[in-house]
Amino acid sequence: MAINSELAARITELEAKAAFQEQLLEDLNQALITQQFTLDKMQIQLRYLAAKLKESQESQIASRAEETPPPHY
């Protein structure tokens, strides 16, 4: 009889651990989804900023025809 109660206690403990691990796994999955969403948003912002930076750098560079010759010419 003591063996059955010990087995029942162990099964109950294992079920509790399994339930805790399932909840932990779900929490970690939600955290990963949130992080992936944030990462995707940051990548879009980075691409936008890189394009803006490239655009502003290109507009500030004068063509050779527009450049004044150096003073020694």
mmCIF file of the N, C-alpha and C atoms, coordinates in Angstrom:
data_MODEL
# 
_entry.id   MODEL 
# 
loop_
_atom_site.group_PDB 
_atom_site.id 
_atom_site.type_symbol 
_atom_site.label_atom_id 
_atom_site.label_alt_id 
_atom_site.label_comp_id 
_atom_site.label_asym_id 
_atom_site.label_entity_id 
_atom_site.label_seq_id 
_atom_site.pdbx_PDB_ins_code 
_atom_site.Cartn_x 
_atom_site.Cartn_y 
_atom_site.Cartn_z 
_atom_site.occupancy 
_atom_site.B_iso_or_equiv 
_atom_site.pdbx_formal_charge 
_atom_site.auth_seq_id 
_atom_site.auth_comp_id 
_atom_site.auth_asym_id 
_atom_site.auth_atom_id 
_atom_site.pdbx_PDB_model_num 
ATOM 1   N N  . MET A 1 1  ? 0.811  -1.189 0.000   1.00 0.00 ? 1  MET A N  1 
ATOM 2   C CA . MET A 1 1  ? 0.000  0.000  0.000   1.00 0.00 ? 1  MET A CA 1 
ATOM 3   C C  . MET A 1 1  ? 0.862  1.263  0.000   1.00 0.00 ? 1  MET A C  1 
ATOM 4   N N  . ALA A 1 2  ? 1.972  1.222  0.739   1.00 0.00 ? 2  ALA A N  1 
ATOM 5   C CA . ALA A 1 2  ? 2.861  2.378  0.809   1.00 0.00 ? 2  ALA A CA 1 
ATOM 6   C C  . ALA A 1 2  ? 3.489  2.651  -0.551  1.00 0.00 ? 2  ALA A C  1 
ATOM 7   N N  . ILE A 1 3  ? 3.747  1.585  -1.310  1.00 0.00 ? 3  ILE A N  1 
ATOM 8   C CA . ILE A 1 3  ? 4.342  1.749  -2.634  1.00 0.00 ? 3  ILE A CA 1 
ATOM 9   C C  . ILE A 1 3  ? 3.368  2.479  -3.556  1.00 0.00 ? 3  ILE A C  1 
ATOM 10  N N  . ASN A 1 4  ? 2.091  2.115  -3.497  1.00 0.00 ? 4  ASN A N  1 
ATOM 11  C CA . ASN A 1 4  ? 1.091  2.779  -4.334  1.00 0.00 ? 4  ASN A CA 1 
ATOM 12  C C  . ASN A 1 4  ? 0.975  4.258  -3.995  1.00 0.00 ? 4  ASN A C  1 
ATOM 13  N N  . SER A 1 5  ? 1.022  4.593  -2.724  1.00 0.00 ? 5  SER A N  1 
ATOM 14  C CA . SER A 1 5  ? 0.909  6.006  -2.339  1.00 0.00 ? 5  SER A CA 1 
ATOM 15  C C  . SER A 1 5  ? 2.178  6.769  -2.734  1.00 0.00 ? 5  SER A C  1 
ATOM 16  N N  . GLU A 1 6  ? 3.326  6.099  -2.656  1.00 0.00 ? 6  GLU A N  1 
ATOM 17  C CA . GLU A 1 6  ? 4.570  6.738  -3.101  1.00 0.00 ? 6  GLU A CA 1 
ATOM 18  C C  . GLU A 1 6  ? 4.535  6.982  -4.609  1.00 0.00 ? 6  GLU A C  1 
ATOM 19  N N  . LEU A 1 7  ? 4.067  5.988  -5.358  1.00 0.00 ? 7  LEU A N  1 
ATOM 20  C CA . LEU A 1 7  ? 3.956  6.146  -6.809  1.00 0.00 ? 7  LEU A CA 1 
ATOM 21  C C  . LEU A 1 7  ? 2.955  7.245  -7.162  1.00 0.00 ? 7  LEU A C  1 
ATOM 22  N N  . ALA A 1 8  ? 1.862  7.292  -6.447  1.00 0.00 ? 8  ALA A N  1 
ATOM 23  C CA . ALA A 1 8  ? 0.856  8.327  -6.693  1.00 0.00 ? 8  ALA A CA 1 
ATOM 24  C C  . ALA A 1 8  ? 1.436  9.706  -6.400  1.00 0.00 ? 8  ALA A C  1 
ATOM 25  N N  . ALA A 1 9  ? 2.223  9.811  -5.342  1.00 0.00 ? 9  ALA A N  1 
ATOM 26  C CA . ALA A 1 9  ? 2.845  11.092 -4.996  1.00 0.00 ? 9  ALA A CA 1 
ATOM 27  C C  . ALA A 1 9  ? 3.857  11.498 -6.067  1.00 0.00 ? 9  ALA A C  1 
ATOM 28  N N  . ARG A 1 10 ? 4.628  10.535 -6.551  1.00 0.00 ? 10 ARG A N  1 
ATOM 29  C CA . ARG A 1 10 ? 5.604  10.838 -7.601  1.00 0.00 ? 10 ARG A CA 1 
ATOM 30  C C  . ARG A 1 10 ? 4.916  11.243 -8.899  1.00 0.00 ? 10 ARG A C  1 
ATOM 31  N N  . ILE A 1 11 ? 3.833  10.545 -9.230  1.00 0.00 ? 11 ILE A N  1 
ATOM 32  C CA . ILE A 1 11 ? 3.084  10.890 -10.440 1.00 0.00 ? 11 ILE A CA 1 
ATOM 33  C C  . ILE A 1 11 ? 2.507  12.296 -10.318 1.00 0.00 ? 11 ILE A C  1 
ATOM 34  N N  . THR A 1 12 ? 1.971  12.614 -9.155  1.00 0.00 ? 12 THR A N  1 
ATOM 35  C CA . THR A 1 12 ? 1.418  13.952 -8.921  1.00 0.00 ? 12 THR A CA 1 
ATOM 36  C C  . THR A 1 12 ? 2.506  15.008 -9.057  1.00 0.00 ? 12 THR A C  1 
ATOM 37  N N  . GLU A 1 13 ? 3.671  14.723 -8.490  1.00 0.00 ? 13 GLU A N  1 
ATOM 38  C CA . GLU A 1 13 ? 4.792  15.662 -8.584  1.00 0.00 ? 13 GLU A CA 1 
ATOM 39  C C  . GLU A 1 13 ? 5.238  15.832 -10.037 1.00 0.00 ? 13 GLU A C  1 
ATOM 40  N N  . LEU A 1 14 ? 5.337  14.739 -10.780 1.00 0.00 ? 14 LEU A N  1 
ATOM 41  C CA . LEU A 1 14 ? 5.730  14.816 -12.185 1.00 0.00 ? 14 LEU A CA 1 
ATOM 42  C C  . LEU A 1 14 ? 4.694  15.566 -13.017 1.00 0.00 ? 14 LEU A C  1 
ATOM 43  N N  . GLU A 1 15 ? 3.419  15.361 -12.727 1.00 0.00 ? 15 GLU A N  1 
ATOM 44  C CA . GLU A 1 15 ? 2.374  16.094 -13.437 1.00 0.00 ? 15 GLU A CA 1 
ATOM 45  C C  . GLU A 1 15 ? 2.472  17.590 -13.156 1.00 0.00 ? 15 GLU A C  1 
ATOM 46  N N  . ALA A 1 16 ? 2.774  17.943 -11.918 1.00 0.00 ? 16 ALA A N  1 
ATOM 47  C CA . ALA A 1 16 ? 2.921  19.356 -11.560 1.00 0.00 ? 16 ALA A CA 1 
ATOM 48  C C  . ALA A 1 16 ? 4.123  19.958 -12.286 1.00 0.00 ? 16 ALA A C  1 
ATOM 49  N N  . LYS A 1 17 ? 5.228  19.218 -12.328 1.00 0.00 ? 17 LYS A N  1 
ATOM 50  C CA . LYS A 1 17 ? 6.413  19.703 -13.036 1.00 0.00 ? 17 LYS A CA 1 
ATOM 51  C C  . LYS A 1 17 ? 6.129  19.855 -14.526 1.00 0.00 ? 17 LYS A C  1 
ATOM 52  N N  . ALA A 1 18 ? 5.416  18.897 -15.108 1.00 0.00 ? 18 ALA A N  1 
ATOM 53  C CA . ALA A 1 18 ? 5.085  18.967 -16.533 1.00 0.00 ? 18 ALA A CA 1 
ATOM 54  C C  . ALA A 1 18 ? 4.195  20.180 -16.812 1.00 0.00 ? 18 ALA A C  1 
ATOM 55  N N  . ALA A 1 19 ? 3.236  20.438 -15.937 1.00 0.00 ? 19 ALA A N  1 
ATOM 56  C CA . ALA A 1 19 ? 2.363  21.603 -16.115 1.00 0.00 ? 19 ALA A CA 1 
ATOM 57  C C  . ALA A 1 19 ? 3.169  22.895 -16.010 1.00 0.00 ? 19 ALA A C  1 
ATOM 58  N N  . PHE A 1 20 ? 4.089  22.953 -15.059 1.00 0.00 ? 20 PHE A N  1 
ATOM 59  C CA . PHE A 1 20 ? 4.935  24.133 -14.902 1.00 0.00 ? 20 PHE A CA 1 
ATOM 60  C C  . PHE A 1 20 ? 5.795  24.333 -16.148 1.00 0.00 ? 20 PHE A C  1 
ATOM 61  N N  . GLN A 1 21 ? 6.368  23.255 -16.663 1.00 0.00 ? 21 GLN A N  1 
ATOM 62  C CA . GLN A 1 21 ? 7.208  23.362 -17.852 1.00 0.00 ? 21 GLN A CA 1 
ATOM 63  C C  . GLN A 1 21 ? 6.399  23.767 -19.083 1.00 0.00 ? 21 GLN A C  1 
ATOM 64  N N  . GLU A 1 22 ? 5.177  23.286 -19.190 1.00 0.00 ? 22 GLU A N  1 
ATOM 65  C CA . GLU A 1 22 ? 4.323  23.700 -20.303 1.00 0.00 ? 22 GLU A CA 1 
ATOM 66  C C  . GLU A 1 22 ? 4.047  25.199 -20.238 1.00 0.00 ? 22 GLU A C  1 
ATOM 67  N N  . GLN A 1 23 ? 3.762  25.709 -19.035 1.00 0.00 ? 23 GLN A N  1 
ATOM 68  C CA . GLN A 1 23 ? 3.507  27.138 -18.878 1.00 0.00 ? 23 GLN A CA 1 
ATOM 69  C C  . GLN A 1 23 ? 4.769  27.944 -19.176 1.00 0.00 ? 23 GLN A C  1 
ATOM 70  N N  . LEU A 1 24 ? 5.905  27.462 -18.696 1.00 0.00 ? 24 LEU A N  1 
ATOM 71  C CA . LEU A 1 24 ? 7.171  28.135 -18.959 1.00 0.00 ? 24 LEU A CA 1 
ATOM 72  C C  . LEU A 1 24 ? 7.467  28.165 -20.456 1.00 0.00 ? 24 LEU A C  1 
ATOM 73  N N  . LEU A 1 25 ? 7.224  27.063 -21.133 1.00 0.00 ? 25 LEU A N  1 
ATOM 74  C CA . LEU A 1 25 ? 7.439  26.993 -22.576 1.00 0.00 ? 25 LEU A CA 1 
ATOM 75  C C  . LEU A 1 25 ? 6.535  27.986 -23.305 1.00 0.00 ? 25 LEU A C  1 
ATOM 76  N N  . GLU A 1 26 ? 5.289  28.083 -22.894 1.00 0.00 ? 26 GLU A N  1 
ATOM 77  C CA . GLU A 1 26 ? 4.361  29.043 -23.502 1.00 0.00 ? 26 GLU A CA 1 
ATOM 78  C C  . GLU A 1 26 ? 4.822  30.475 -23.257 1.00 0.00 ? 26 GLU A C  1 
ATOM 79  N N  . ASP A 1 27 ? 5.284  30.767 -22.041 1.00 0.00 ? 27 ASP A N  1 
ATOM 80  C CA . ASP A 1 27 ? 5.788  32.110 -21.724 1.00 0.00 ? 27 ASP A CA 1 
ATOM 81  C C  . ASP A 1 27 ? 7.014  32.452 -22.569 1.00 0.00 ? 27 ASP A C  1 
ATOM 82  N N  . LEU A 1 28 ? 7.924  31.498 -22.702 1.00 0.00 ? 28 LEU A N  1 
ATOM 83  C CA . LEU A 1 28 ? 9.121  31.723 -23.513 1.00 0.00 ? 28 LEU A CA 1 
ATOM 84  C C  . LEU A 1 28 ? 8.762  31.906 -24.987 1.00 0.00 ? 28 LEU A C  1 
ATOM 85  N N  . ASN A 1 29 ? 7.795  31.151 -25.454 1.00 0.00 ? 29 ASN A N  1 
ATOM 86  C CA . ASN A 1 29 ? 7.347  31.286 -26.835 1.00 0.00 ? 29 ASN A CA 1 
ATOM 87  C C  . ASN A 1 29 ? 6.771  32.679 -27.076 1.00 0.00 ? 29 ASN A C  1 
ATOM 88  N N  . GLN A 1 30 ? 5.967  33.175 -26.144 1.00 0.00 ? 30 GLN A N  1 
ATOM 89  C CA . GLN A 1 30 ? 5.403  34.521 -26.281 1.00 0.00 ? 30 GLN A CA 1 
ATOM 90  C C  . GLN A 1 30 ? 6.506  35.583 -26.259 1.00 0.00 ? 30 GLN A C  1 
ATOM 91  N N  . ALA A 1 31 ? 7.506  35.394 -25.408 1.00 0.00 ? 31 ALA A N  1 
ATOM 92  C CA . ALA A 1 31 ? 8.626  36.339 -25.357 1.00 0.00 ? 31 ALA A CA 1 
ATOM 93  C C  . ALA A 1 31 ? 9.387  36.327 -26.681 1.00 0.00 ? 31 ALA A C  1 
ATOM 94  N N  . LEU A 1 32 ? 9.573  35.160 -27.252 1.00 0.00 ? 32 LEU A N  1 
ATOM 95  C CA . LEU A 1 32 ? 10.264 35.044 -28.538 1.00 0.00 ? 32 LEU A CA 1 
ATOM 96  C C  . LEU A 1 32 ? 9.471  35.720 -29.655 1.00 0.00 ? 32 LEU A C  1 
ATOM 97  N N  . ILE A 1 33 ? 8.167  35.543 -29.647 1.00 0.00 ? 33 ILE A N  1 
ATOM 98  C CA . ILE A 1 33 ? 7.317  36.189 -30.653 1.00 0.00 ? 33 ILE A CA 1 
ATOM 99  C C  . ILE A 1 33 ? 7.431  37.705 -30.538 1.00 0.00 ? 33 ILE A C  1 
ATOM 100 N N  . THR A 1 34 ? 7.395  38.209 -29.311 1.00 0.00 ? 34 THR A N  1 
ATOM 101 C CA . THR A 1 34 ? 7.512  39.652 -29.081 1.00 0.00 ? 34 THR A CA 1 
ATOM 102 C C  . THR A 1 34 ? 8.868  40.164 -29.550 1.00 0.00 ? 34 THR A C  1 
ATOM 103 N N  . GLN A 1 35 ? 9.925  39.445 -29.231 1.00 0.00 ? 35 GLN A N  1 
ATOM 104 C CA . GLN A 1 35 ? 11.263 39.855 -29.649 1.00 0.00 ? 35 GLN A CA 1 
ATOM 105 C C  . GLN A 1 35 ? 11.399 39.828 -31.170 1.00 0.00 ? 35 GLN A C  1 
ATOM 106 N N  . GLN A 1 36 ? 10.825 38.834 -31.813 1.00 0.00 ? 36 GLN A N  1 
ATOM 107 C CA . GLN A 1 36 ? 10.904 38.752 -33.274 1.00 0.00 ? 36 GLN A CA 1 
ATOM 108 C C  . GLN A 1 36 ? 10.158 39.916 -33.909 1.00 0.00 ? 36 GLN A C  1 
ATOM 109 N N  . PHE A 1 37 ? 8.996  40.269 -33.355 1.00 0.00 ? 37 PHE A N  1 
ATOM 110 C CA . PHE A 1 37 ? 8.238  41.412 -33.863 1.00 0.00 ? 37 PHE A CA 1 
ATOM 111 C C  . PHE A 1 37 ? 9.066  42.687 -33.730 1.00 0.00 ? 37 PHE A C  1 
ATOM 112 N N  . THR A 1 38 ? 9.698  42.864 -32.573 1.00 0.00 ? 38 THR A N  1 
ATOM 113 C CA . THR A 1 38 ? 10.533 44.042 -32.341 1.00 0.00 ? 38 THR A CA 1 
ATOM 114 C C  . THR A 1 38 ? 11.719 44.057 -33.296 1.00 0.00 ? 38 THR A C  1 
ATOM 115 N N  . LEU A 1 39 ? 12.348 42.921 -33.495 1.00 0.00 ? 39 LEU A N  1 
ATOM 116 C CA . LEU A 1 39 ? 13.488 42.820 -34.410 1.00 0.00 ? 39 LEU A CA 1 
ATOM 117 C C  . LEU A 1 39 ? 13.077 43.155 -35.840 1.00 0.00 ? 39 LEU A C  1 
ATOM 118 N N  . ASP A 1 40 ? 11.937 42.635 -36.274 1.00 0.00 ? 40 ASP A N  1 
ATOM 119 C CA . ASP A 1 40 ? 11.455 42.938 -37.624 1.00 0.00 ? 40 ASP A CA 1 
ATOM 120 C C  . ASP A 1 40 ? 11.220 44.440 -37.789 1.00 0.00 ? 40 ASP A C  1 
ATOM 121 N N  . LYS A 1 41 ? 10.619 45.049 -36.782 1.00 0.00 ? 41 LYS A N  1 
ATOM 122 C CA . LYS A 1 41 ? 10.351 46.489 -36.822 1.00 0.00 ? 41 LYS A CA 1 
ATOM 123 C C  . LYS A 1 41 ? 11.660 47.282 -36.871 1.00 0.00 ? 41 LYS A C  1 
ATOM 124 N N  . MET A 1 42 ? 12.645 46.865 -36.092 1.00 0.00 ? 42 MET A N  1 
ATOM 125 C CA . MET A 1 42 ? 13.935 47.555 -36.074 1.00 0.00 ? 42 MET A CA 1 
ATOM 126 C C  . MET A 1 42 ? 14.667 47.398 -37.405 1.00 0.00 ? 42 MET A C  1 
ATOM 127 N N  . GLN A 1 43 ? 14.547 46.245 -38.043 1.00 0.00 ? 43 GLN A N  1 
ATOM 128 C CA . GLN A 1 43 ? 15.183 46.042 -39.345 1.00 0.00 ? 43 GLN A CA 1 
ATOM 129 C C  . GLN A 1 43 ? 14.571 46.962 -40.395 1.00 0.00 ? 43 GLN A C  1 
ATOM 130 N N  . ILE A 1 44 ? 13.259 47.136 -40.349 1.00 0.00 ? 44 ILE A N  1 
ATOM 131 C CA . ILE A 1 44 ? 12.599 48.051 -41.285 1.00 0.00 ? 44 ILE A CA 1 
ATOM 132 C C  . ILE A 1 44 ? 13.093 49.472 -41.048 1.00 0.00 ? 44 ILE A C  1 
ATOM 133 N N  . GLN A 1 45 ? 13.178 49.865 -39.784 1.00 0.00 ? 45 GLN A N  1 
ATOM 134 C CA . GLN A 1 45 ? 13.655 51.208 -39.457 1.00 0.00 ? 45 GLN A CA 1 
ATOM 135 C C  . GLN A 1 45 ? 15.104 51.397 -39.897 1.00 0.00 ? 45 GLN A C  1 
ATOM 136 N N  . LEU A 1 46 ? 15.932 50.389 -39.709 1.00 0.00 ? 46 LEU A N  1 
ATOM 137 C CA . LEU A 1 46 ? 17.337 50.481 -40.099 1.00 0.00 ? 46 LEU A CA 1 
ATOM 138 C C  . LEU A 1 46 ? 17.477 50.633 -41.612 1.00 0.00 ? 46 LEU A C  1 
ATOM 139 N N  . ARG A 1 47 ? 16.696 49.858 -42.367 1.00 0.00 ? 47 ARG A N  1 
ATOM 140 C CA . ARG A 1 47 ? 16.737 49.994 -43.827 1.00 0.00 ? 47 ARG A CA 1 
ATOM 141 C C  . ARG A 1 47 ? 16.307 51.397 -44.254 1.00 0.00 ? 47 ARG A C  1 
ATOM 142 N N  . TYR A 1 48 ? 15.270 51.917 -43.618 1.00 0.00 ? 48 TYR A N  1 
ATOM 143 C CA . TYR A 1 48 ? 14.781 53.260 -43.937 1.00 0.00 ? 48 TYR A CA 1 
ATOM 144 C C  . TYR A 1 48 ? 15.856 54.302 -43.644 1.00 0.00 ? 48 TYR A C  1 
ATOM 145 N N  . LEU A 1 49 ? 16.481 54.198 -42.465 1.00 0.00 ? 49 LEU A N  1 
ATOM 146 C CA . LEU A 1 49 ? 17.518 55.161 -42.093 1.00 0.00 ? 49 LEU A CA 1 
ATOM 147 C C  . LEU A 1 49 ? 18.743 55.049 -42.999 1.00 0.00 ? 49 LEU A C  1 
ATOM 148 N N  . ALA A 1 50 ? 19.108 53.835 -43.377 1.00 0.00 ? 50 ALA A N  1 
ATOM 149 C CA . ALA A 1 50 ? 20.249 53.651 -44.279 1.00 0.00 ? 50 ALA A CA 1 
ATOM 150 C C  . ALA A 1 50 ? 19.956 54.279 -45.637 1.00 0.00 ? 50 ALA A C  1 
ATOM 151 N N  . ALA A 1 51 ? 18.739 54.113 -46.127 1.00 0.00 ? 51 ALA A N  1 
ATOM 152 C CA . ALA A 1 51 ? 18.370 54.718 -47.410 1.00 0.00 ? 51 ALA A CA 1 
ATOM 153 C C  . ALA A 1 51 ? 18.383 56.239 -47.312 1.00 0.00 ? 51 ALA A C  1 
ATOM 154 N N  . LYS A 1 52 ? 17.872 56.776 -46.202 1.00 0.00 ? 52 LYS A N  1 
ATOM 155 C CA . LYS A 1 52 ? 17.874 58.228 -46.010 1.00 0.00 ? 52 LYS A CA 1 
ATOM 156 C C  . LYS A 1 52 ? 19.299 58.762 -45.926 1.00 0.00 ? 52 LYS A C  1 
ATOM 157 N N  . LEU A 1 53 ? 20.170 58.055 -45.222 1.00 0.00 ? 53 LEU A N  1 
ATOM 158 C CA . LEU A 1 53 ? 21.558 58.477 -45.096 1.00 0.00 ? 53 LEU A CA 1 
ATOM 159 C C  . LEU A 1 53 ? 22.246 58.460 -46.457 1.00 0.00 ? 53 LEU A C  1 
ATOM 160 N N  . LYS A 1 54 ? 22.036 57.400 -47.209 1.00 0.00 ? 54 LYS A N  1 
ATOM 161 C CA . LYS A 1 54 ? 22.635 57.301 -48.538 1.00 0.00 ? 54 LYS A CA 1 
ATOM 162 C C  . LYS A 1 54 ? 22.117 58.422 -49.438 1.00 0.00 ? 54 LYS A C  1 
ATOM 163 N N  . GLU A 1 55 ? 20.829 58.684 -49.353 1.00 0.00 ? 55 GLU A N  1 
ATOM 164 C CA . GLU A 1 55 ? 20.218 59.745 -50.152 1.00 0.00 ? 55 GLU A CA 1 
ATOM 165 C C  . GLU A 1 55 ? 20.799 61.108 -49.794 1.00 0.00 ? 55 GLU A C  1 
ATOM 166 N N  . SER A 1 56 ? 20.979 61.364 -48.513 1.00 0.00 ? 56 SER A N  1 
ATOM 167 C CA . SER A 1 56 ? 21.506 62.669 -48.101 1.00 0.00 ? 56 SER A CA 1 
ATOM 168 C C  . SER A 1 56 ? 22.983 62.807 -48.465 1.00 0.00 ? 56 SER A C  1 
ATOM 169 N N  . GLN A 1 57 ? 23.727 61.724 -48.415 1.00 0.00 ? 57 GLN A N  1 
ATOM 170 C CA . GLN A 1 57 ? 25.138 61.781 -48.789 1.00 0.00 ? 57 GLN A CA 1 
ATOM 171 C C  . GLN A 1 57 ? 25.291 62.013 -50.282 1.00 0.00 ? 57 GLN A C  1 
ATOM 172 N N  . GLU A 1 58 ? 24.450 61.380 -51.077 1.00 0.00 ? 58 GLU A N  1 
ATOM 173 C CA . GLU A 1 58 ? 24.528 61.549 -52.526 1.00 0.00 ? 58 GLU A CA 1 
ATOM 174 C C  . GLU A 1 58 ? 24.149 62.965 -52.930 1.00 0.00 ? 58 GLU A C  1 
ATOM 175 N N  . SER A 1 59 ? 23.208 63.566 -52.231 1.00 0.00 ? 59 SER A N  1 
ATOM 176 C CA . SER A 1 59 ? 22.771 64.911 -52.603 1.00 0.00 ? 59 SER A CA 1 
ATOM 177 C C  . SER A 1 59 ? 23.795 65.968 -52.198 1.00 0.00 ? 59 SER A C  1 
ATOM 178 N N  . GLN A 1 60 ? 24.687 65.657 -51.290 1.00 0.00 ? 60 GLN A N  1 
ATOM 179 C CA . GLN A 1 60 ? 25.687 66.622 -50.840 1.00 0.00 ? 60 GLN A CA 1 
ATOM 180 C C  . GLN A 1 60 ? 26.966 66.568 -51.670 1.00 0.00 ? 60 GLN A C  1 
ATOM 181 N N  . ILE A 1 61 ? 27.104 65.565 -52.501 1.00 0.00 ? 61 ILE A N  1 
ATOM 182 C CA . ILE A 1 61 ? 28.308 65.424 -53.318 1.00 0.00 ? 61 ILE A CA 1 
ATOM 183 C C  . ILE A 1 61 ? 28.078 66.133 -54.646 1.00 0.00 ? 61 ILE A C  1 
ATOM 184 N N  . ALA A 1 62 ? 28.926 67.082 -54.958 1.00 0.00 ? 62 ALA A N  1 
ATOM 185 C CA . ALA A 1 62 ? 28.806 67.827 -56.215 1.00 0.00 ? 62 ALA A CA 1 
ATOM 186 C C  . ALA A 1 62 ? 29.433 67.023 -57.347 1.00 0.00 ? 62 ALA A C  1 
ATOM 187 N N  . SER A 1 63 ? 28.895 67.201 -58.541 1.00 0.00 ? 63 SER A N  1 
ATOM 188 C CA . SER A 1 63 ? 29.487 66.528 -59.696 1.00 0.00 ? 63 SER A CA 1 
ATOM 189 C C  . SER A 1 63 ? 30.773 67.252 -60.077 1.00 0.00 ? 63 SER A C  1 
ATOM 190 N N  . ARG A 1 64 ? 31.587 66.635 -60.918 1.00 0.00 ? 64 ARG A N  1 
ATOM 191 C CA . ARG A 1 64 ? 32.862 67.258 -61.322 1.00 0.00 ? 64 ARG A CA 1 
ATOM 192 C C  . ARG A 1 64 ? 32.626 68.581 -62.050 1.00 0.00 ? 64 ARG A C  1 
ATOM 193 N N  . ALA A 1 65 ? 31.556 68.660 -62.815 1.00 0.00 ? 65 ALA A N  1 
ATOM 194 C CA . ALA A 1 65 ? 31.265 69.891 -63.548 1.00 0.00 ? 65 ALA A CA 1 
ATOM 195 C C  . ALA A 1 65 ? 30.898 71.025 -62.595 1.00 0.00 ? 65 ALA A C  1 
ATOM 196 N N  . GLU A 1 66 ? 30.296 70.688 -61.475 1.00 0.00 ? 66 GLU A N  1 
ATOM 197 C CA . GLU A 1 66 ? 29.875 71.706 -60.515 1.00 0.00 ? 66 GLU A CA 1 
ATOM 198 C C  . GLU A 1 66 ? 31.003 72.136 -59.583 1.00 0.00 ? 66 GLU A C  1 
ATOM 199 N N  . GLU A 1 67 ? 32.021 71.322 -59.468 1.00 0.00 ? 67 GLU A N  1 
ATOM 200 C CA . GLU A 1 67 ? 33.115 71.633 -58.548 1.00 0.00 ? 67 GLU A CA 1 
ATOM 201 C C  . GLU A 1 67 ? 33.969 72.767 -59.095 1.00 0.00 ? 67 GLU A C  1 
ATOM 202 N N  . THR A 1 68 ? 34.396 73.633 -58.205 1.00 0.00 ? 68 THR A N  1 
ATOM 203 C CA . THR A 1 68 ? 35.322 74.690 -58.623 1.00 0.00 ? 68 THR A CA 1 
ATOM 204 C C  . THR A 1 68 ? 36.718 74.097 -58.669 1.00 0.00 ? 68 THR A C  1 
ATOM 205 N N  . PRO A 1 69 ? 37.523 74.523 -59.606 1.00 0.00 ? 69 PRO A N  1 
ATOM 206 C CA . PRO A 1 69 ? 38.877 73.962 -59.691 1.00 0.00 ? 69 PRO A CA 1 
ATOM 207 C C  . PRO A 1 69 ? 39.701 74.399 -58.479 1.00 0.00 ? 69 PRO A C  1 
ATOM 208 N N  . PRO A 1 70 ? 40.698 73.622 -58.132 1.00 0.00 ? 70 PRO A N  1 
ATOM 209 C CA . PRO A 1 70 ? 41.559 73.983 -57.008 1.00 0.00 ? 70 PRO A CA 1 
ATOM 210 C C  . PRO A 1 70 ? 42.278 75.304 -57.285 1.00 0.00 ? 70 PRO A C  1 
ATOM 211 N N  . PRO A 1 71 ? 42.744 76.002 -56.259 1.00 0.00 ? 71 PRO A N  1 
ATOM 212 C CA . PRO A 1 71 ? 43.347 77.315 -56.433 1.00 0.00 ? 71 PRO A CA 1 
ATOM 213 C C  . PRO A 1 71 ? 44.620 77.311 -57.283 1.00 0.00 ? 71 PRO A C  1 
ATOM 214 N N  . HIS A 1 72 ? 45.310 76.220 -57.387 1.00 0.00 ? 72 HIS A N  1 
ATOM 215 C CA . HIS A 1 72 ? 46.564 76.216 -58.141 1.00 0.00 ? 72 HIS A CA 1 
ATOM 216 C C  . HIS A 1 72 ? 46.352 76.122 -59.648 1.00 0.00 ? 72 HIS A C  1 
ATOM 217 N N  . TYR A 1 73 ? 45.134 76.048 -60.141 1.00 0.00 ? 73 TYR A N  1 
ATOM 218 C CA . TYR A 1 73 ? 44.878 76.013 -61.585 1.00 0.00 ? 73 TYR A CA 1 
ATOM 219 C C  . TYR A 1 73 ? 44.660 77.390 -62.122 1.00 0.00 ? 73 TYR A C  1 
# 
